[in-house]
Amino acid sequence: MQYPLLLIFVKVTIFALMLAIGLNLSFEKMLSLLPQEN
């Protein structure tokens, strides 16, 4: 079992999740700042 490889995989997964959450929050914030055309 290669622990360094597993550790790198875990770090990349956590980083990807944080990046996705951050992009989602900033995207929703930009949408809420846009004027709403109903």
N, C-alpha and C positions, 0 to 999 in steps of 0.2 A: 504494500500500500504506500503510495507516494503522498506524504502529507503536505509538502510544499505545493504540489499541484492542486491539492484540495483546498489549501488556504488561499491560493491565487483565485481559484474558481469562486470561492465564497466572497472574497473581496470584490471581484468583478460583478457578481450578482447583486451584492448590496449597493455598489456604486450605480449600477444600472437602474435599480429600483428607486434610489434617491433621485437620480437624474430624471426618471420618468415622472415621479411625483412632483418635482420642482417645475418641470416643463408644463405639466397639467395645471398646476396652480397658477403659474404665470399666464398661461393661455386663457384660463377662466377669468383672471383679473383683467386681461386686455379686452376680453369680450364684454365684461361688465362695464368697462370704461367707454366702450363704443356707444354712440347714440342708438337707442333702440327704435327701429322702424317697424311699427306694427301695421 
